[in-house]
Amino acid sequence: MNLYQQISALIITAAGLSLVACEHHSGGTLLGQESAPIVGDTLYFVMPYPNILYAVGLRSGGSLKWKFEPSPRPRRKVSHVVSQ
């Protein structure tokens, strides 16, 4: 029996059916969440451009601990001149 089969054997269908969402956090966009969340006592995740980073306390009822909003510079239009 491989590792996947061993882990699958531990999952009980009845327990899975009783799962419910306990938290919901909006990142302010409908584009989805683009990062792999990092979880410990705090959930860290990054939303799409402009890549806002959120830290949510899991032991404090899901309250927002902090967020980091980068200030990306707008792209400059670059024209390439080819000399002949």
TAZISUL-V921242 format. One line per field, one symbol per residue. phi: phi as a letter, one per 30 degrees, with the letter a starting at -180 (. if undefined). burial: # if it has 9 or more other C-alpha atoms within 8 Angstrom, else .. Layout:
phi=???
burial=???
This chain:
phi=.ddddddddddceddddcdbdcbbbccibcdjcccddcbadbccaccdecidccbcddcciidddabccdcddddddcccccdc
burial=.....#...................................#######.#########...#.#..#.................
